[in-house]
């Protein structure tokens, strides 16, 4: 792989908190990587674009002989989860540096809304081998029961609502608003799930792309009020509560 230089300008909402992203983003269900490997023409090579700190890349490495994982953010790659079968590189999704017709699966997990989508699809067509597959993966708003869930949803929708990047709407719609010029395959239903303590949930909230613009506009008072109120209804801070994210997949394979 020849690693092209990342573009000098890209919408980078996560490099300033790459360490937090590595620690606090939820993991994808292992059965997702297994299902994708099962529909790919072989298990030789997967390309994970916009890999962030490698949450999904690591799962793919359980199923594929080699995974090339790329992200335009040097900081994200610097904090990526190391695995002997994952080769990380700083590169935009639109220019992977891989050879034509070399890849069995291209994935983009919670990342495609940041891409130049037409150019990304051109790159997908170039690198996929015959019958190779593309998977756009996204998860929506975290769901919890009871008062903590209601507070989390209010924080996401009402307080942070004006500060979400416009691309966030693509995620909330499960990427259905994106063009998808590949014969589409229906994926089995899956969810992302976790059992988190209060600190783990607050660490996840700290990685949201709306948070820093909101802090710049509103100051820290709304965040501190949210933290205190969430702590009040949580119970013991070490108590682990179930959290679920609805998973959306758009999967298609080359003829």
Secondary structure as GFF3:
##gff-version 3
##sequence-region A 1 255
A	DSSP	three_ten_helix	15	17	.	.	.	ID=ss1
A	DSSP	alpha_helix	18	24	.	.	.	ID=ss2
A	DSSP	alpha_helix	30	39	.	.	.	ID=ss3
A	DSSP	beta_strand	45	49	.	.	.	ID=ss4
A	DSSP	alpha_helix	55	60	.	.	.	ID=ss5
A	DSSP	beta_strand	66	71	.	.	.	ID=ss6
A	DSSP	alpha_helix	74	78	.	.	.	ID=ss7
A	DSSP	beta_strand	86	90	.	.	.	ID=ss8
A	DSSP	beta_strand	103	109	.	.	.	ID=ss9
A	DSSP	three_ten_helix	112	114	.	.	.	ID=ss10
A	DSSP	alpha_helix	117	127	.	.	.	ID=ss11
A	DSSP	beta_strand	128	143	.	.	.	ID=ss12
A	DSSP	alpha_helix	146	154	.	.	.	ID=ss13
A	DSSP	pi_helix	155	159	.	.	.	ID=ss14
A	DSSP	three_ten_helix	161	163	.	.	.	ID=ss15
A	DSSP	alpha_helix	168	172	.	.	.	ID=ss16
A	DSSP	beta_strand	183	185	.	.	.	ID=ss17
A	DSSP	beta_strand	191	196	.	.	.	ID=ss18
A	DSSP	alpha_helix	198	205	.	.	.	ID=ss19
A	DSSP	alpha_helix	211	218	.	.	.	ID=ss20
A	DSSP	alpha_helix	221	234	.	.	.	ID=ss21
A	DSSP	beta_strand	241	253	.	.	.	ID=ss22
###
